[in-house]
Amino acid sequence: MTFLKSQLKNNRFLIIVILAYVAVGLFAPSKFLPSLDNTWYYVKEMLMIMPVILLLTSLISAWVPKETIENAFGKNSGIKGSLFAFLLGSFSAGPIYAAFPVCKMLLSKGASIANIVIILSTWAVIKIPMLITESKFLGPEFMIVRWILTTLAIFLMGYITSRFVKPEDLPVDNETASSVDGLVLLNPDYCVGCGLCTKIAPRHFTMVDKKAAIISQTLSPGDGQAIKGAVAKCPSHIIRFHP
């Protein structure tokens, strides 16, 4: 029963979508097949794009040090960080939903809320390919004026959002992040399954479905050093230790 409740909770959006299709099939059967065709179109698009995006975010998470992300996009990066965020969004490719795993990874590496808003907003409305197409159909003057006004609005939105929303206000995804009394944070989505943490600190880590998982909340003498060793050796840099 507990497992069933957990599955229902974790997949509630999918269940709502299925129920919506059932309702369409019952009450508007003429729209059922066209809606399935539209859904399959976007599913195919996501199947082509998302694996590449997830691989890219995993590689960045594993190979780019947190300090580098903080210096480039962190809250102390200043106007330089905002410009980097603007350029990243401007030269991005793919639909806007591809930006969410990228931004989640950047947040976990120390990017600021303001710069995440800038990346998402720029990705959505002023990408370079979009501007070229807009200029072709609506004219360069229209494109330039809209680009200027939209850019100003994006930076303003980033600043306002950062004043009201703090990193600690963001919800914690229990499936992708585990917290142990504020001491250890582990994001298994990016775990490469090397098992080093289980060898260095076996009292605190184990492997579940080839992903690292936390098994102990109690620190004994000497455990802190072992956990620090696991943090240092983790190739994906996904373990956080806050003694």
C-alpha positions in Angstrom: 0.0 0.0 0.0 2.8 2.4 0.8 4.5 1.6 -2.5 1.3 2.2 -4.3 0.8 5.6 -2.6 4.3 6.5 -3.4 3.9 5.7 -7.1 0.6 7.6 -7.3 2.2 10.6 -5.7 5.3 10.5 -7.9 3.3 10.1 -11.1 0.3 12.2 -10.3 0.8 14.5 -13.3 0.9 11.5 -15.7 -2.2 10.1 -14.1 -4.0 13.4 -14.5 -3.0 13.5 -18.2 -4.3 9.9 -18.7 -7.6 10.8 -17.0 -7.9 13.8 -19.3 -7.5 11.7 -22.4 -10.1 9.2 -21.1 -12.5 12.2 -20.6 -11.8 13.4 -24.1 -12.4 9.9 -25.5 -15.7 9.7 -23.7 -17.1 13.2 -24.1 -15.4 14.4 -27.3 -14.4 11.3 -29.3 -13.9 13.3 -32.5 -11.0 15.1 -30.9 -9.4 12.1 -29.3 -7.3 10.9 -32.2 -6.1 14.4 -33.2 -5.1 15.0 -29.5 -3.1 11.8 -29.5 -1.4 12.8 -32.8 -0.3 16.1 -31.2 0.9 14.4 -28.1 3.0 11.9 -30.1 4.6 14.7 -32.1 5.8 16.4 -28.9 6.8 13.1 -27.3 9.0 12.3 -30.4 10.5 15.8 -30.2 11.4 15.3 -26.5 12.8 11.9 -27.1 15.2 13.4 -29.6 16.2 16.4 -27.6 16.1 15.5 -23.9 18.6 12.7 -23.9 21.2 15.0 -25.4 20.3 17.8 -22.8 20.5 15.3 -19.9 23.8 14.0 -21.1 25.2 17.6 -21.4 24.0 18.5 -17.9 25.5 15.4 -16.5 28.9 16.1 -18.1 28.9 19.7 -17.0 27.9 18.6 -13.5 30.7 16.0 -13.4 33.5 18.0 -15.1 32.9 21.7 -14.2 33.8 22.6 -10.7 31.2 24.4 -8.5 33.6 27.3 -8.1 33.6 27.9 -11.8 29.8 28.1 -12.0 29.7 30.3 -8.9 32.2 32.7 -10.5 30.4 32.8 -13.8 26.7 32.8 -12.7 26.7 33.1 -8.8 25.2 35.9 -6.8 28.5 37.6 -6.5 29.3 37.5 -10.2 27.7 40.9 -10.8 27.0 42.3 -14.2 29.5 39.8 -15.7 27.3 36.9 -14.5 24.2 38.5 -15.9 25.9 39.0 -19.3 27.1 35.4 -19.3 23.5 34.2 -18.5 22.1 36.4 -21.3 24.6 35.0 -23.8 23.9 31.4 -22.7 20.2 31.9 -23.3 20.7 33.8 -26.6 22.9 31.2 -28.2 21.0 28.2 -26.9 19.2 25.7 -29.1 16.0 23.7 -28.7 12.7 24.4 -27.1 12.3 26.1 -23.7 11.7 22.8 -21.7 15.3 21.8 -22.6 16.4 24.7 -20.5 14.9 23.4 -17.2 17.4 20.6 -16.5 20.3 22.9 -17.5 19.1 25.6 -15.1 18.5 23.0 -12.3 22.0 21.8 -12.6 23.3 25.4 -12.6 21.3 26.1 -9.5 22.8 23.1 -7.7 26.3 24.4 -8.7 25.7 27.8 -7.2 24.1 30.0 -9.9 21.9 32.8 -8.7 18.2 33.1 -9.0 18.5 36.3 -11.0 20.8 34.7 -13.6 18.6 31.6 -13.9 15.6 33.9 -14.7 17.7 35.6 -17.3 18.7 32.3 -18.9 15.2 31.0 -19.0 13.7 34.2 -20.3 16.3 34.7 -22.9 16.1 31.1 -24.0 12.4 31.5 -24.4 12.0 34.8 -26.3 15.2 36.2 -27.8 17.4 33.4 -29.1 19.5 34.3 -32.1 17.7 31.9 -34.5 14.4 33.4 -33.4 15.6 36.9 -34.0 16.8 36.1 -37.5 13.4 34.6 -38.3 11.6 37.5 -36.7 13.6 40.0 -38.8 12.8 38.1 -41.9 9.0 38.1 -41.4 8.4 41.3 -39.4 11.3 43.5 -40.4 14.6 44.4 -38.7 13.2 47.6 -37.1 10.5 45.7 -35.3 13.0 43.0 -34.3 15.5 45.5 -32.8 12.9 47.5 -30.9 11.3 44.4 -29.4 14.8 43.0 -28.6 15.7 46.1 -26.7 12.5 46.3 -24.7 12.4 42.5 -24.0 16.1 42.6 -22.9 15.4 45.4 -20.4 12.3 43.5 -19.1 14.3 40.3 -18.7 17.0 41.9 -16.5 14.3 43.7 -14.5 12.5 40.4 -14.0 15.7 38.7 -12.9 16.3 41.4 -10.3 12.8 41.4 -8.9 12.6 37.6 -8.7 15.9 37.4 -6.8 14.5 39.9 -4.3 11.4 37.7 -3.5 12.7 34.2 -4.2 15.7 32.7 -2.4 17.5 29.4 -3.2 16.3 28.0 0.1 12.7 28.8 -0.9 12.9 26.4 -3.8 11.3 23.0 -3.3 13.5 20.0 -2.7 13.0 17.0 -5.0 13.1 14.0 -2.8 13.8 11.7 -5.8 16.9 13.7 -6.9 18.2 15.0 -3.6 18.5 13.5 -0.2 19.2 15.4 3.0 20.6 13.9 6.2 20.1 16.3 9.1 21.7 19.1 7.0 25.0 17.2 7.0 25.0 15.4 3.6 23.3 16.3 0.4 23.4 13.8 -2.5 21.9 14.2 -6.0 21.7 10.7 -7.5 20.4 11.9 -10.9 24.0 12.7 -11.8 25.6 9.7 -10.1 27.8 7.7 -12.5 27.6 4.5 -10.3 31.4 4.3 -9.5 30.7 3.2 -5.9 33.7 5.2 -4.5 31.6 6.7 -1.8 30.5 3.3 -0.5 34.1 2.2 -0.3 35.3 5.3 1.5 32.3 5.8 3.8 30.4 2.5 3.8 28.5 3.5 7.0 26.8 6.3 5.2 26.5 5.3 1.5 25.3 2.3 -0.4 24.3 1.6 -4.0 20.6 1.3 -5.0 19.9 0.5 -8.7 23.5 1.5 -9.5 23.0 4.9 -7.9 24.5 6.1 -4.6 22.1 6.4 -1.7 22.4 7.6 1.9 21.9 4.9 4.6 23.0 6.6 7.9 22.2 9.8 9.6 24.5 9.3 12.6 28.0 10.6 12.7 30.5 8.7 14.8 34.1 9.8 15.6 36.1 9.7 12.4 33.0 9.7 10.1 33.4 13.3 9.2 36.8 12.7 7.6 35.5 9.7 5.7 32.6 11.7 4.3 34.9 14.5 3.3 37.0 11.9 1.5 33.9 10.7 -0.4 33.1 14.3 -1.3 36.6 14.9 -2.6 36.7 11.6 -4.6 33.2 11.7 -6.1 33.8 12.1 -9.9 30.3 13.7 -10.3 30.8 16.2 -7.4 27.3 15.6 -6.2 27.9 15.0 -2.5 27.6 17.9 -0.1 28.8 17.8 3.5 27.9 20.4 6.0 29.3 19.5 9.5 
